[in-house]
């Protein structure tokens, strides 16, 4: 069990329950996070849920687990946040699959490896934005806030 009370399965996925705050905005984003570093994952979730109208609906640490979740019907997802380097597989595979399987979702890369070449590669396969973990968290929060103001069904790209 992790610090937030979710038990990850053997493949590295953890479902998350929705928390309701009395002062929360009416339109929050359902977000799926693909990140293999547990400390980074927990810090990111805490920051986003505190600073933006975000509800994290699930997480994965592996490409195959993320793609399986994206294949599943029924779970709403407004935004997928993807790291490039994962426990197994790559975030690049997740981006490509997510663009096909969840065309309505915004796809954001959050990586320590956000070089110009990697940014171009991510954008070419379907990412909407690329943020650097070490310096762009404020920009990611601002992006989430802006995304929450779009109309339901309005594509982010």
C-alpha positions as a Markdown table, in Angstrom:
| # | Residue | x | y | z |
|---|---|---|---|---|
| 1 | Unk | 0.0 | 0.0 | 0.0 |
| 2 | Unk | 1.3 | 3.4 | -0.8 |
| 3 | Unk | 1.1 | 6.6 | 1.3 |
| 4 | Unk | -2.1 | 7.7 | -0.4 |
| 5 | Unk | -3.9 | 4.4 | 0.4 |
| 6 | Unk | -3.9 | 2.8 | -3.1 |
| 7 | Unk | -2.5 | -0.6 | -3.4 |
| 8 | Unk | -0.6 | -1.1 | -6.7 |
| 9 | Unk | -1.1 | -4.5 | -8.4 |
| 10 | Unk | 1.9 | -6.6 | -9.4 |
| 11 | Unk | 1.9 | -4.9 | -12.8 |
| 12 | Unk | 2.3 | -1.4 | -11.2 |
| 13 | Unk | -1.2 | 0.0 | -11.7 |
| 14 | Unk | -3.2 | 1.6 | -9.0 |
| 15 | Unk | -6.9 | 2.6 | -9.2 |
| 16 | Unk | -7.9 | 5.7 | -7.4 |
| 17 | Unk | -11.1 | 6.8 | -5.7 |
| 18 | Unk | -12.5 | 10.3 | -6.3 |
| 19 | Unk | -12.3 | 12.7 | -3.4 |
| 20 | Unk | -14.9 | 15.4 | -3.1 |
| 21 | Unk | -14.1 | 18.7 | -1.6 |
| 22 | Unk | -16.9 | 21.2 | -0.8 |
| 23 | Unk | -15.0 | 24.0 | -2.4 |
| 24 | Unk | -13.9 | 22.1 | -5.5 |
| 25 | Unk | -14.7 | 23.5 | -8.9 |
| 26 | Unk | -17.6 | 21.9 | -10.8 |
| 27 | Unk | -15.4 | 20.7 | -13.7 |
| 28 | Unk | -12.3 | 18.8 | -12.6 |
| 29 | Unk | -10.1 | 16.9 | -15.0 |
| 30 | Unk | -9.9 | 13.1 | -14.8 |
| 31 | Unk | -6.1 | 12.4 | -15.1 |
| 32 | Unk | -4.2 | 9.2 | -15.7 |
| 33 | Unk | -0.5 | 9.3 | -14.8 |
| 34 | Unk | 2.2 | 7.0 | -16.3 |
| 35 | Unk | 5.2 | 7.3 | -14.0 |
| 36 | Unk | 7.5 | 4.6 | -12.6 |
| 37 | Unk | 9.2 | 6.6 | -9.8 |
| 38 | Unk | 6.9 | 6.3 | -6.7 |
| 39 | Unk | 8.3 | 9.4 | -5.0 |
| 40 | Unk | 7.8 | 11.5 | -8.1 |
| 41 | Unk | 4.4 | 10.0 | -8.7 |
| 42 | Unk | 3.1 | 10.8 | -5.2 |
| 43 | Unk | 4.6 | 14.3 | -5.2 |
| 44 | Unk | 3.1 | 15.0 | -8.6 |
| 45 | Unk | -0.4 | 13.8 | -7.6 |
| 46 | Unk | -0.3 | 15.8 | -4.4 |
| 47 | Unk | 0.8 | 19.0 | -6.2 |
| 48 | Unk | -1.7 | 18.6 | -9.0 |
| 49 | Unk | -4.7 | 17.8 | -6.8 |
| 50 | Unk | -3.8 | 20.7 | -4.5 |
| 51 | Unk | -3.1 | 23.3 | -7.1 |
| 52 | Unk | -5.3 | 22.5 | -10.1 |
| 53 | Unk | -8.8 | 21.1 | -10.6 |
| 54 | Unk | -7.5 | 17.6 | -11.1 |
| 55 | Unk | -8.6 | 14.1 | -10.0 |
| 56 | Unk | -6.1 | 11.3 | -10.7 |
| 57 | Unk | -8.2 | 8.3 | -11.7 |
| 58 | Unk | -5.3 | 5.8 | -12.0 |
| 59 | Unk | -1.6 | 5.3 | -12.4 |
| 60 | Unk | 0.8 | 2.9 | -14.2 |
| 61 | Unk | 4.5 | 2.3 | -14.1 |
| 62 | Unk | 4.7 | 0.3 | -17.3 |
| 63 | Unk | 3.9 | 0.8 | -20.9 |
| 64 | Unk | 1.7 | -2.4 | -21.2 |
| 65 | Unk | -0.3 | -1.6 | -18.0 |
| 66 | Unk | -0.9 | 1.9 | -19.3 |
| 67 | Unk | -2.1 | 0.7 | -22.7 |
| 68 | Unk | -4.3 | -1.9 | -21.1 |
| 69 | Unk | -6.0 | 0.8 | -19.0 |
| 70 | Unk | -6.4 | 3.0 | -22.1 |
| 71 | Unk | -8.1 | 0.1 | -23.9 |
| 72 | Unk | -10.6 | -0.4 | -21.1 |
| 73 | Unk | -14.0 | 1.1 | -21.7 |
| 74 | Unk | -15.9 | 3.2 | -19.2 |
| 75 | Unk | -13.2 | 5.2 | -17.5 |
| 76 | Unk | -13.3 | 8.9 | -18.4 |
| 77 | Unk | -9.9 | 10.5 | -19.0 |
| 78 | Unk | -9.4 | 14.1 | -19.9 |
| 79 | Unk | -5.6 | 14.1 | -19.6 |
| 80 | Unk | -2.8 | 11.6 | -19.7 |
| 81 | Unk | 0.5 | 12.6 | -18.1 |
| 82 | Unk | 3.3 | 10.4 | -19.4 |
| 83 | Unk | 7.0 | 9.9 | -18.5 |
| 84 | Unk | 9.3 | 8.7 | -21.2 |
| 85 | Unk | 11.4 | 6.2 | -19.2 |
| 86 | Unk | 9.2 | 3.6 | -17.5 |
| 87 | Unk | 9.8 | 0.4 | -15.5 |
| 88 | Unk | 9.2 | -1.6 | -18.7 |
| 89 | Unk | 8.5 | -0.2 | -22.1 |
| 90 | Unk | 8.5 | 3.4 | -23.0 |
| 91 | Unk | 6.3 | 6.5 | -22.8 |
| 92 | Unk | 6.6 | 6.9 | -26.5 |
| 93 | Unk | 4.6 | 3.7 | -27.0 |
| 94 | Unk | 2.0 | 5.1 | -24.5 |
| 95 | Unk | 1.7 | 8.3 | -26.4 |
| 96 | Unk | 1.1 | 6.6 | -29.7 |
| 97 | Unk | -1.5 | 4.2 | -28.2 |
| 98 | Unk | -3.2 | 7.0 | -26.2 |
| 99 | Unk | -3.6 | 9.1 | -29.3 |
| 100 | Unk | -5.3 | 6.2 | -31.1 |
| 101 | Unk | -7.4 | 4.9 | -28.2 |
| 102 | Unk | -8.3 | 8.2 | -26.4 |
| 103 | Unk | -8.3 | 10.9 | -29.2 |
| 104 | Unk | -10.4 | 13.2 | -26.9 |
| 105 | Unk | -7.8 | 13.2 | -24.2 |
| 106 | Unk | -4.9 | 15.7 | -23.8 |
| 107 | Unk | -1.5 | 14.0 | -23.8 |
| 108 | Unk | 1.3 | 15.6 | -21.9 |
| 109 | Unk | 4.8 | 14.3 | -21.5 |
| 110 | Unk | 6.5 | 15.1 | -18.2 |
| 111 | Unk | 10.2 | 14.0 | -18.3 |
| 112 | Unk | 13.7 | 14.8 | -17.1 |
| 113 | Unk | 14.7 | 14.1 | -20.7 |
| 114 | Unk | 12.8 | 16.9 | -22.4 |
| 115 | Unk | 15.5 | 17.8 | -25.0 |
| 116 | Unk | 14.5 | 19.5 | -28.2 |
| 117 | Unk | 14.9 | 16.3 | -30.1 |
| 118 | Unk | 12.7 | 14.4 | -27.6 |
| 119 | Unk | 10.1 | 17.1 | -27.6 |
| 120 | Unk | 9.9 | 17.0 | -31.4 |
| 121 | Unk | 9.6 | 13.2 | -31.4 |
| 122 | Unk | 6.8 | 13.3 | -28.7 |
| 123 | Unk | 4.9 | 15.9 | -30.6 |
| 124 | Unk | 5.2 | 14.0 | -33.9 |
| 125 | Unk | 3.6 | 10.9 | -32.4 |
| 126 | Unk | 0.7 | 12.8 | -30.7 |
| 127 | Unk | 1.7 | 14.6 | -27.5 |
| 128 | Unk | 0.1 | 18.0 | -27.1 |
| 129 | Unk | 2.7 | 19.4 | -24.8 |
| 130 | Unk | 6.1 | 18.4 | -23.3 |
| 131 | Unk | 7.2 | 19.6 | -19.9 |
| 132 | Unk | 10.5 | 19.2 | -18.1 |
| 133 | Unk | 10.1 | 17.7 | -14.6 |
| 134 | Unk | 12.8 | 19.8 | -13.1 |
| 135 | Unk | 11.6 | 23.2 | -14.2 |
| 136 | Unk | 8.1 | 23.2 | -15.7 |
| 137 | Unk | 5.8 | 22.0 | -12.9 |
| 138 | Unk | 4.2 | 25.5 | -12.7 |
| 139 | Unk | 3.6 | 25.4 | -16.4 |
| 140 | Unk | 2.0 | 21.9 | -16.1 |
| 141 | Unk | -0.3 | 23.2 | -13.3 |
| 142 | Unk | -1.3 | 26.3 | -15.5 |
| 143 | Unk | -2.0 | 23.9 | -18.4 |
| 144 | Unk | -4.3 | 21.8 | -16.3 |
| 145 | Unk | -6.2 | 24.9 | -15.1 |
| 146 | Unk | -6.6 | 26.1 | -18.7 |
| 147 | Unk | -7.6 | 22.6 | -19.8 |
| 148 | Unk | -10.3 | 22.5 | -17.2 |
| 149 | Unk | -12.0 | 25.6 | -18.6 |
| 150 | Unk | -12.6 | 24.0 | -22.1 |
| 151 | Unk | -16.0 | 22.7 | -23.0 |
| 152 | Unk | -16.7 | 19.0 | -22.6 |
| 153 | Unk | -15.9 | 17.3 | -25.9 |
| 154 | Unk | -13.7 | 20.2 | -27.1 |
| 155 | Unk | -10.4 | 18.7 | -28.2 |
| 156 | Unk | -7.3 | 20.1 | -26.5 |
| 157 | Unk | -5.1 | 19.9 | -29.6 |
